[in-house]
Amino acid sequence: MPGHSPSTPTVLAVPGADPKLYNEDLAPVTPAGRHWGIFDIFAMWMSDVHSVGGYTFAASLFFLGLNGLCTITS
């Protein structure tokens, strides 16, 4: 992807972390390694909106009697 370096970013060390649950893929990245662009923010938003929880929330608003415009704005 453009704008992303192929090198592995530096990860933060978590003292006392279980080795079975901690590796370079799951470790938090240092602030210098965080490069969020427009596509990254859009993808995060899309994955948050299009989820079971999002659809359940929207369906519950319809069930409570809100119309489509009120449901979309909330």
N, CA, C and O atoms as a CHARMM CRD file, in Angstrom:
* protein
*
  296
    1    1 MET  N      0.83600  -1.17900   0.00000 PROA 1      0.00000
    2    1 MET  CA     0.00000   0.00000   0.00000 PROA 1      0.00000
    3    1 MET  C      0.87800   1.23900   0.00000 PROA 1      0.00000
    4    1 MET  O      1.92100   1.26100   0.65400 PROA 1      0.00000
    5    2 PRO  N      0.47300   2.26000  -0.71900 PROA 2      0.00000
    6    2 PRO  CA     1.28200   3.46700  -0.70200 PROA 2      0.00000
    7    2 PRO  C      1.25500   4.12600   0.66400 PROA 2      0.00000
    8    2 PRO  O      0.22700   4.14700   1.34100 PROA 2      0.00000
    9    3 GLY  N      2.39200   4.66000   1.05600 PROA 3      0.00000
   10    3 GLY  CA     2.46900   5.34900   2.33800 PROA 3      0.00000
   11    3 GLY  C      2.82500   4.44600   3.50500 PROA 3      0.00000
   12    3 GLY  O      3.03800   4.92800   4.61800 PROA 3      0.00000
   13    4 HSD  N      2.89200   3.15800   3.26900 PROA 4      0.00000
   14    4 HSD  CA     3.22900   2.21100   4.33300 PROA 4      0.00000
   15    4 HSD  C      4.59500   1.61900   4.05000 PROA 4      0.00000
   16    4 HSD  O      4.86900   1.16400   2.93900 PROA 4      0.00000
   17    5 SER  N      5.43900   1.62600   5.05000 PROA 5      0.00000
   18    5 SER  CA     6.76400   1.04800   4.86200 PROA 5      0.00000
   19    5 SER  C      6.70500  -0.45300   5.08800 PROA 5      0.00000
   20    5 SER  O      5.95900  -0.91800   5.95100 PROA 5      0.00000
   21    6 PRO  N      7.47800  -1.21900   4.32800 PROA 6      0.00000
   22    6 PRO  CA     7.44200  -2.67500   4.49500 PROA 6      0.00000
   23    6 PRO  C      8.16300  -3.15200   5.74000 PROA 6      0.00000
   24    6 PRO  O      8.02000  -4.31500   6.11800 PROA 6      0.00000
   25    7 SER  N      8.93900  -2.28400   6.39400 PROA 7      0.00000
   26    7 SER  CA     9.65700  -2.71700   7.58500 PROA 7      0.00000
   27    7 SER  C      8.71000  -2.85800   8.77000 PROA 7      0.00000
   28    7 SER  O      7.65500  -2.22500   8.81400 PROA 7      0.00000
   29    8 THR  N      9.09200  -3.68300   9.71800 PROA 8      0.00000
   30    8 THR  CA     8.28700  -3.91100  10.91100 PROA 8      0.00000
   31    8 THR  C      8.41600  -2.71100  11.84700 PROA 8      0.00000
   32    8 THR  O      9.53000  -2.32700  12.20000 PROA 8      0.00000
   33    9 PRO  N      7.28100  -2.10700  12.25700 PROA 9      0.00000
   34    9 PRO  CA     7.37000  -0.96500  13.17300 PROA 9      0.00000
   35    9 PRO  C      7.82000  -1.41700  14.56200 PROA 9      0.00000
   36    9 PRO  O      7.62800  -2.56900  14.95200 PROA 9      0.00000
   37   10 THR  N      8.41300  -0.50000  15.28400 PROA 10     0.00000
   38   10 THR  CA     8.85600  -0.79000  16.63700 PROA 10     0.00000
   39   10 THR  C      7.64500  -0.95900  17.54100 PROA 10     0.00000
   40   10 THR  O      6.73200  -0.13400  17.51700 PROA 10     0.00000
   41   11 VAL  N      7.63100  -1.99900  18.32100 PROA 11     0.00000
   42   11 VAL  CA     6.50700  -2.27000  19.20700 PROA 11     0.00000
   43   11 VAL  C      6.87800  -1.89200  20.63000 PROA 11     0.00000
   44   11 VAL  O      8.05300  -1.84700  20.99500 PROA 11     0.00000
   45   12 LEU  N      5.85900  -1.62200  21.42000 PROA 12     0.00000
   46   12 LEU  CA     6.05400  -1.29300  22.82600 PROA 12     0.00000
   47   12 LEU  C      6.15600  -2.57100  23.64300 PROA 12     0.00000
   48   12 LEU  O      5.41000  -3.52100  23.40700 PROA 12     0.00000
   49   13 ALA  N      7.05500  -2.60100  24.57900 PROA 13     0.00000
   50   13 ALA  CA     7.19900  -3.75500  25.46000 PROA 13     0.00000
   51   13 ALA  C      6.17100  -3.65900  26.57700 PROA 13     0.00000
   52   13 ALA  O      5.98000  -2.59600  27.16700 PROA 13     0.00000
   53   14 VAL  N      5.51900  -4.75800  26.85900 PROA 14     0.00000
   54   14 VAL  CA     4.54800  -4.83200  27.95200 PROA 14     0.00000
   55   14 VAL  C      5.11800  -5.74700  29.01000 PROA 14     0.00000
   56   14 VAL  O      5.16600  -6.96100  28.81400 PROA 14     0.00000
   57   15 PRO  N      5.55700  -5.18500  30.14400 PROA 15     0.00000
   58   15 PRO  CA     6.14300  -6.03100  31.18200 PROA 15     0.00000
   59   15 PRO  C      5.11100  -7.00200  31.76000 PROA 15     0.00000
   60   15 PRO  O      3.97100  -6.63200  32.03900 PROA 15     0.00000
   61   16 GLY  N      5.53400  -8.22900  31.92800 PROA 16     0.00000
   62   16 GLY  CA     4.66600  -9.23800  32.51800 PROA 16     0.00000
   63   16 GLY  C      3.66200  -9.84300  31.55100 PROA 16     0.00000
   64   16 GLY  O      2.77300 -10.58300  31.97300 PROA 16     0.00000
   65   17 ALA  N      3.78400  -9.54300  30.25900 PROA 17     0.00000
   66   17 ALA  CA     2.84500 -10.09200  29.28300 PROA 17     0.00000
   67   17 ALA  C      3.11800 -11.57500  29.06700 PROA 17     0.00000
   68   17 ALA  O      4.26800 -12.00500  28.99400 PROA 17     0.00000
   69   18 ASP  N      2.04500 -12.34400  28.96800 PROA 18     0.00000
   70   18 ASP  CA     2.16600 -13.77700  28.71800 PROA 18     0.00000
   71   18 ASP  C      2.67100 -13.98500  27.28300 PROA 18     0.00000
   72   18 ASP  O      2.06300 -13.45500  26.35300 PROA 18     0.00000
   73   19 PRO  N      3.75200 -14.73400  27.07100 PROA 19     0.00000
   74   19 PRO  CA     4.28600 -14.93600  25.72300 PROA 19     0.00000
   75   19 PRO  C      3.29000 -15.59000  24.76200 PROA 19     0.00000
   76   19 PRO  O      3.39600 -15.41300  23.54800 PROA 19     0.00000
   77   20 LYS  N      2.32700 -16.34100  25.29500 PROA 20     0.00000
   78   20 LYS  CA     1.32200 -16.95300  24.42700 PROA 20     0.00000
   79   20 LYS  C      0.35600 -15.90800  23.86600 PROA 20     0.00000
   80   20 LYS  O     -0.24000 -16.11900  22.81000 PROA 20     0.00000
   81   21 LEU  N      0.20000 -14.79400  24.56200 PROA 21     0.00000
   82   21 LEU  CA    -0.77100 -13.77900  24.16900 PROA 21     0.00000
   83   21 LEU  C     -0.12400 -12.50600  23.62600 PROA 21     0.00000
   84   21 LEU  O     -0.82900 -11.55000  23.30400 PROA 21     0.00000
   85   22 TYR  N      1.18800 -12.47800  23.52200 PROA 22     0.00000
   86   22 TYR  CA     1.89900 -11.26100  23.12000 PROA 22     0.00000
   87   22 TYR  C      2.92100 -11.58400  22.04200 PROA 22     0.00000
   88   22 TYR  O      3.80700 -12.41200  22.25500 PROA 22     0.00000
   89   23 ASN  N      2.80800 -10.94600  20.90100 PROA 23     0.00000
   90   23 ASN  CA     3.81100 -11.06900  19.84300 PROA 23     0.00000
   91   23 ASN  C      3.83100  -9.76800  19.05500 PROA 23     0.00000
   92   23 ASN  O      3.07200  -8.85100  19.36800 PROA 23     0.00000
   93   24 GLU  N      4.68300  -9.66800  18.04000 PROA 24     0.00000
   94   24 GLU  CA     4.82000  -8.42400  17.29200 PROA 24     0.00000
   95   24 GLU  C      3.54200  -8.02900  16.56100 PROA 24     0.00000
   96   24 GLU  O      3.30400  -6.84100  16.34300 PROA 24     0.00000
   97   25 ASP  N      2.72100  -8.99200  16.18200 PROA 25     0.00000
   98   25 ASP  CA     1.47100  -8.67600  15.48600 PROA 25     0.00000
   99   25 ASP  C      0.43400  -8.06700  16.41400 PROA 25     0.00000
  100   25 ASP  O     -0.37200  -7.24400  15.97900 PROA 25     0.00000
  101   26 LEU  N      0.43600  -8.45400  17.68100 PROA 26     0.00000
  102   26 LEU  CA    -0.57500  -7.98500  18.62900 PROA 26     0.00000
  103   26 LEU  C     -0.09200  -6.86100  19.53000 PROA 26     0.00000
  104   26 LEU  O     -0.89900  -6.21400  20.19600 PROA 26     0.00000
  105   27 ALA  N      1.19700  -6.62300  19.56100 PROA 27     0.00000
  106   27 ALA  CA     1.76900  -5.61700  20.47100 PROA 27     0.00000
  107   27 ALA  C      1.39700  -4.20600  20.02600 PROA 27     0.00000
  108   27 ALA  O      1.25500  -3.95300  18.83000 PROA 27     0.00000
  109   28 PRO  N      1.23900  -3.28400  20.97800 PROA 28     0.00000
  110   28 PRO  CA     0.99400  -1.89200  20.60900 PROA 28     0.00000
  111   28 PRO  C      2.20700  -1.29900  19.89500 PROA 28     0.00000
  112   28 PRO  O      3.34900  -1.63000  20.21300 PROA 28     0.00000
  113   29 VAL  N      1.95000  -0.43400  18.94400 PROA 29     0.00000
  114   29 VAL  CA     3.01000   0.19100  18.15100 PROA 29     0.00000
  115   29 VAL  C      3.37500   1.53200  18.77300 PROA 29     0.00000
  116   29 VAL  O      2.51400   2.22800  19.31200 PROA 29     0.00000
  117   30 THR  N      4.63800   1.88800  18.69800 PROA 30     0.00000
  118   30 THR  CA     5.08300   3.18200  19.21100 PROA 30     0.00000
  119   30 THR  C      4.45500   4.30600  18.39300 PROA 30     0.00000
  120   30 THR  O      4.07900   4.08700  17.24100 PROA 30     0.00000
  121   31 PRO  N      4.33500   5.49800  18.95900 PROA 31     0.00000
  122   31 PRO  CA     3.74300   6.61500  18.20600 PROA 31     0.00000
  123   31 PRO  C      4.44500   6.88900  16.87600 PROA 31     0.00000
  124   31 PRO  O      3.79600   7.31700  15.92100 PROA 31     0.00000
  125   32 ALA  N      5.75500   6.65200  16.79500 PROA 32     0.00000
  126   32 ALA  CA     6.47200   6.87700  15.54100 PROA 32     0.00000
  127   32 ALA  C      6.04900   5.89100  14.45300 PROA 32     0.00000
  128   32 ALA  O      6.19600   6.18900  13.26800 PROA 32     0.00000
  129   33 GLY  N      5.53300   4.73700  14.82600 PROA 33     0.00000
  130   33 GLY  CA     5.12300   3.72300  13.86300 PROA 33     0.00000
  131   33 GLY  C      3.67200   3.81700  13.45100 PROA 33     0.00000
  132   33 GLY  O      3.21500   3.01100  12.64000 PROA 33     0.00000
  133   34 ARG  N      2.93300   4.77100  13.98000 PROA 34     0.00000
  134   34 ARG  CA     1.50400   4.91000  13.66600 PROA 34     0.00000
  135   34 ARG  C      1.32400   5.86800  12.49700 PROA 34     0.00000
  136   34 ARG  O      1.63200   7.05500  12.59400 PROA 34     0.00000
  137   35 HSD  N      0.82400   5.33600  11.40100 PROA 35     0.00000
  138   35 HSD  CA     0.61400   6.14200  10.19700 PROA 35     0.00000
  139   35 HSD  C     -0.80800   5.90400   9.70300 PROA 35     0.00000
  140   35 HSD  O     -1.04200   5.01900   8.88000 PROA 35     0.00000
  141   36 TRP  N     -1.75600   6.69300  10.20400 PROA 36     0.00000
  142   36 TRP  CA    -3.14100   6.55700   9.80700 PROA 36     0.00000
  143   36 TRP  C     -3.44500   7.55400   8.70500 PROA 36     0.00000
  144   36 TRP  O     -3.27300   8.76000   8.88200 PROA 36     0.00000
  145   37 GLY  N     -3.89100   7.05200   7.58100 PROA 37     0.00000
  146   37 GLY  CA    -4.30200   7.89900   6.47300 PROA 37     0.00000
  147   37 GLY  C     -5.82100   7.89100   6.34700 PROA 37     0.00000
  148   37 GLY  O     -6.52800   7.31200   7.17300 PROA 37     0.00000
  149   38 ILE  N     -6.29700   8.53700   5.31000 PROA 38     0.00000
  150   38 ILE  CA    -7.74300   8.60900   5.06500 PROA 38     0.00000
  151   38 ILE  C     -8.32400   7.21500   4.87000 PROA 38     0.00000
  152   38 ILE  O     -9.38500   6.91000   5.41600 PROA 38     0.00000
  153   39 PHE  N     -7.65000   6.36500   4.10400 PROA 39     0.00000
  154   39 PHE  CA    -8.15700   5.01600   3.86700 PROA 39     0.00000
  155   39 PHE  C     -8.24000   4.22100   5.16500 PROA 39     0.00000
  156   39 PHE  O     -9.20100   3.47900   5.36900 PROA 39     0.00000
  157   40 ASP  N     -7.26000   4.36200   6.03500 PROA 40     0.00000
  158   40 ASP  CA    -7.25600   3.63400   7.30700 PROA 40     0.00000
  159   40 ASP  C     -8.42900   4.05000   8.18600 PROA 40     0.00000
  160   40 ASP  O     -9.09200   3.20800   8.79200 PROA 40     0.00000
  161   41 ILE  N     -8.67800   5.34800   8.25000 PROA 41     0.00000
  162   41 ILE  CA    -9.79500   5.85000   9.05700 PROA 41     0.00000
  163   41 ILE  C    -11.11800   5.40500   8.45400 PROA 41     0.00000
  164   41 ILE  O    -12.02500   5.00700   9.18400 PROA 41     0.00000
  165   42 PHE  N    -11.24300   5.46700   7.12400 PROA 42     0.00000
  166   42 PHE  CA   -12.45600   5.01900   6.44800 PROA 42     0.00000
  167   42 PHE  C    -12.69800   3.53200   6.67700 PROA 42     0.00000
  168   42 PHE  O    -13.82700   3.12400   6.95200 PROA 42     0.00000
  169   43 ALA  N    -11.64700   2.71900   6.56600 PROA 43     0.00000
  170   43 ALA  CA   -11.79500   1.27400   6.76700 PROA 43     0.00000
  171   43 ALA  C    -12.20100   0.95600   8.20400 PROA 43     0.00000
  172   43 ALA  O    -13.01700   0.06500   8.43900 PROA 43     0.00000
  173   44 MET  N    -11.62900   1.68800   9.16700 PROA 44     0.00000
  174   44 MET  CA   -12.00700   1.48500  10.56700 PROA 44     0.00000
  175   44 MET  C    -13.46800   1.84800  10.78800 PROA 44     0.00000
  176   44 MET  O    -14.19200   1.13300  11.48000 PROA 44     0.00000
  177   45 TRP  N    -13.90100   2.96100  10.19800 PROA 45     0.00000
  178   45 TRP  CA   -15.29100   3.37600  10.33700 PROA 45     0.00000
  179   45 TRP  C    -16.22600   2.36100   9.69100 PROA 45     0.00000
  180   45 TRP  O    -17.25600   2.01500  10.27000 PROA 45     0.00000
  181   46 MET  N    -15.88200   1.88200   8.50200 PROA 46     0.00000
  182   46 MET  CA   -16.73300   0.90600   7.81200 PROA 46     0.00000
  183   46 MET  C    -16.84600  -0.39100   8.60200 PROA 46     0.00000
  184   46 MET  O    -17.92500  -0.97900   8.67700 PROA 46     0.00000
  185   47 SER  N    -15.74000  -0.84200   9.19100 PROA 47     0.00000
  186   47 SER  CA   -15.81100  -2.08400   9.96100 PROA 47     0.00000
  187   47 SER  C    -16.60600  -1.89500  11.24400 PROA 47     0.00000
  188   47 SER  O    -17.18700  -2.84900  11.76300 PROA 47     0.00000
  189   48 ASP  N    -16.63400  -0.67300  11.75800 PROA 48     0.00000
  190   48 ASP  CA   -17.42300  -0.39800  12.95800 PROA 48     0.00000
  191   48 ASP  C    -18.90900  -0.29900  12.62700 PROA 48     0.00000
  192   48 ASP  O    -19.74600  -0.79800  13.37900 PROA 48     0.00000
  193   49 VAL  N    -19.23800   0.33300  11.52000 PROA 49     0.00000
  194   49 VAL  CA   -20.64100   0.53500  11.15000 PROA 49     0.00000
  195   49 VAL  C    -21.28200  -0.76400  10.67700 PROA 49     0.00000
  196   49 VAL  O    -22.39800  -1.09200  11.07900 PROA 49     0.00000
  197   50 HSD  N    -20.57600  -1.50000   9.82500 PROA 50     0.00000
  198   50 HSD  CA   -21.13000  -2.73000   9.26100 PROA 50     0.00000
  199   50 HSD  C    -20.74900  -3.91900  10.13400 PROA 50     0.00000
  200   50 HSD  O    -19.89300  -4.73000   9.77900 PROA 50     0.00000
  201   51 SER  N    -21.40100  -3.99500  11.26900 PROA 51     0.00000
  202   51 SER  CA   -21.15600  -5.09300  12.19900 PROA 51     0.00000
  203   51 SER  C    -22.49200  -5.54400  12.78000 PROA 51     0.00000
  204   51 SER  O    -23.50800  -4.86800  12.61800 PROA 51     0.00000
  205   52 VAL  N    -22.48400  -6.65800  13.44000 PROA 52     0.00000
  206   52 VAL  CA   -23.71400  -7.17200  14.05200 PROA 52     0.00000
  207   52 VAL  C    -24.24900  -6.17900  15.07400 PROA 52     0.00000
  208   52 VAL  O    -25.45600  -5.95000  15.14400 PROA 52     0.00000
  209   53 GLY  N    -23.36200  -5.58900  15.86300 PROA 53     0.00000
  210   53 GLY  CA   -23.79500  -4.61400  16.85800 PROA 53     0.00000
  211   53 GLY  C    -24.43600  -3.39100  16.22600 PROA 53     0.00000
  212   53 GLY  O    -25.42900  -2.87400  16.73600 PROA 53     0.00000
  213   54 GLY  N    -23.87400  -2.92700  15.11900 PROA 54     0.00000
  214   54 GLY  CA   -24.44200  -1.76700  14.42600 PROA 54     0.00000
  215   54 GLY  C    -25.81800  -2.05400  13.86200 PROA 54     0.00000
  216   54 GLY  O    -26.72400  -1.23000  13.98400 PROA 54     0.00000
  217   55 TYR  N    -25.98500  -3.21300  13.24500 PROA 55     0.00000
  218   55 TYR  CA   -27.28700  -3.58000  12.70300 PROA 55     0.00000
  219   55 TYR  C    -28.30900  -3.80500  13.81700 PROA 55     0.00000
  220   55 TYR  O    -29.48100  -3.45800  13.66400 PROA 55     0.00000
  221   56 THR  N    -27.87700  -4.37800  14.92400 PROA 56     0.00000
  222   56 THR  CA   -28.78300  -4.57900  16.05400 PROA 56     0.00000
  223   56 THR  C    -29.22200  -3.24900  16.63400 PROA 56     0.00000
  224   56 THR  O    -30.39000  -3.07300  16.97900 PROA 56     0.00000
  225   57 PHE  N    -28.29200  -2.31200  16.74500 PROA 57     0.00000
  226   57 PHE  CA   -28.62200  -0.98000  17.24700 PROA 57     0.00000
  227   57 PHE  C    -29.63000  -0.28800  16.33100 PROA 57     0.00000
  228   57 PHE  O    -30.61200   0.28200  16.80700 PROA 57     0.00000
  229   58 ALA  N    -29.39200  -0.33500  15.02400 PROA 58     0.00000
  230   58 ALA  CA   -30.30900   0.29600  14.07400 PROA 58     0.00000
  231   58 ALA  C    -31.68400  -0.37400  14.12100 PROA 58     0.00000
  232   58 ALA  O    -32.70700   0.31100  14.08800 PROA 58     0.00000
  233   59 ALA  N    -31.71400  -1.68500  14.19800 PROA 59     0.00000
  234   59 ALA  CA   -33.00300  -2.39100  14.26100 PROA 59     0.00000
  235   59 ALA  C    -33.75700  -2.04200  15.53500 PROA 59     0.00000
  236   59 ALA  O    -34.98200  -1.92400  15.51300 PROA 59     0.00000
  237   60 SER  N    -33.04500  -1.87600  16.64500 PROA 60     0.00000
  238   60 SER  CA   -33.72600  -1.51800  17.89300 PROA 60     0.00000
  239   60 SER  C    -34.31100  -0.11400  17.82300 PROA 60     0.00000
  240   60 SER  O    -35.36000   0.14600  18.41300 PROA 60     0.00000
  241   61 LEU  N    -33.64700   0.79900  17.10700 PROA 61     0.00000
  242   61 LEU  CA   -34.21300   2.13700  16.94700 PROA 61     0.00000
  243   61 LEU  C    -35.48200   2.09800  16.11000 PROA 61     0.00000
  244   61 LEU  O    -36.45000   2.79400  16.41800 PROA 61     0.00000
  245   62 PHE  N    -35.48900   1.29200  15.05300 PROA 62     0.00000
  246   62 PHE  CA   -36.71200   1.12700  14.26100 PROA 62     0.00000
  247   62 PHE  C    -37.81000   0.50100  15.11800 PROA 62     0.00000
  248   62 PHE  O    -38.97300   0.89700  15.03700 PROA 62     0.00000
  249   63 PHE  N    -37.43400  -0.47100  15.93400 PROA 63     0.00000
  250   63 PHE  CA   -38.40600  -1.14800  16.79600 PROA 63     0.00000
  251   63 PHE  C    -39.01800  -0.17300  17.80100 PROA 63     0.00000
  252   63 PHE  O    -40.19100  -0.30200  18.15500 PROA 63     0.00000
  253   64 LEU  N    -38.22900   0.80400  18.26400 PROA 64     0.00000
  254   64 LEU  CA   -38.73000   1.79700  19.20900 PROA 64     0.00000
  255   64 LEU  C    -39.63500   2.84200  18.55800 PROA 64     0.00000
  256   64 LEU  O    -40.25500   3.65000  19.24800 PROA 64     0.00000
  257   65 GLY  N    -39.70700   2.82100  17.22300 PROA 65     0.00000
  258   65 GLY  CA   -40.61900   3.70900  16.53100 PROA 65     0.00000
  259   65 GLY  C    -39.98300   4.88300  15.82400 PROA 65     0.00000
  260   65 GLY  O    -40.69600   5.72600  15.27900 PROA 65     0.00000
  261   66 LEU  N    -38.65800   4.96600  15.81300 PROA 66     0.00000
  262   66 LEU  CA   -38.00600   6.05500  15.09000 PROA 66     0.00000
  263   66 LEU  C    -38.09000   5.81900  13.59800 PROA 66     0.00000
  264   66 LEU  O    -38.07200   4.67900  13.13400 PROA 66     0.00000
  265   67 ASN  N    -38.18000   6.90700  12.84900 PROA 67     0.00000
  266   67 ASN  CA   -38.22300   6.75100  11.40000 PROA 67     0.00000
  267   67 ASN  C    -36.79600   6.60200  10.85300 PROA 67     0.00000
  268   67 ASN  O    -35.82400   6.65500  11.60700 PROA 67     0.00000
  269   68 GLY  N    -36.68400   6.41500   9.53500 PROA 68     0.00000
  270   68 GLY  CA   -35.38500   6.18300   8.92900 PROA 68     0.00000
  271   68 GLY  C    -34.40900   7.32300   9.11300 PROA 68     0.00000
  272   68 GLY  O    -33.22800   7.08800   9.37100 PROA 68     0.00000
  273   69 LEU  N    -34.88600   8.57900   8.98500 PROA 69     0.00000
  274   69 LEU  CA   -33.99100   9.72100   9.12000 PROA 69     0.00000
  275   69 LEU  C    -33.44300   9.83400  10.54200 PROA 69     0.00000
  276   69 LEU  O    -32.25800  10.10500  10.73000 PROA 69     0.00000
  277   70 CYS  N    -34.28800   9.63100  11.52600 PROA 70     0.00000
  278   70 CYS  CA   -33.81500   9.67500  12.92600 PROA 70     0.00000
  279   70 CYS  C    -32.82800   8.53900  13.21400 PROA 70     0.00000
  280   70 CYS  O    -31.86300   8.72800  13.95400 PROA 70     0.00000
  281   71 THR  N    -33.06900   7.37300  12.63400 PROA 71     0.00000
  282   71 THR  CA   -32.18600   6.24200  12.85100 PROA 71     0.00000
  283   71 THR  C    -30.82200   6.49900  12.22200 PROA 71     0.00000
  284   71 THR  O    -29.79700   6.19600  12.83300 PROA 71     0.00000
  285   72 ILE  N    -30.79300   7.04600  11.02800 PROA 72     0.00000
  286   72 ILE  CA   -29.51800   7.31600  10.35200 PROA 72     0.00000
  287   72 ILE  C    -28.73500   8.39600  11.08800 PROA 72     0.00000
  288   72 ILE  O    -27.51400   8.29300  11.21600 PROA 72     0.00000
  289   73 THR  N    -29.41700   9.42500  11.57300 PROA 73     0.00000
  290   73 THR  CA   -28.70800  10.51000  12.25100 PROA 73     0.00000
  291   73 THR  C    -28.20700  10.10700  13.63700 PROA 73     0.00000
  292   73 THR  O    -27.28400  10.72800  14.16400 PROA 73     0.00000
  293   74 SER  N    -28.79900   9.08700  14.22200 PROA 74     0.00000
  294   74 SER  CA   -28.31700   8.66500  15.53200 PROA 74     0.00000
  295   74 SER  C    -27.26900   7.60000  15.33200 PROA 74     0.00000
  296   74 SER  O    -26.71600   7.08800  16.30500 PROA 74     0.00000
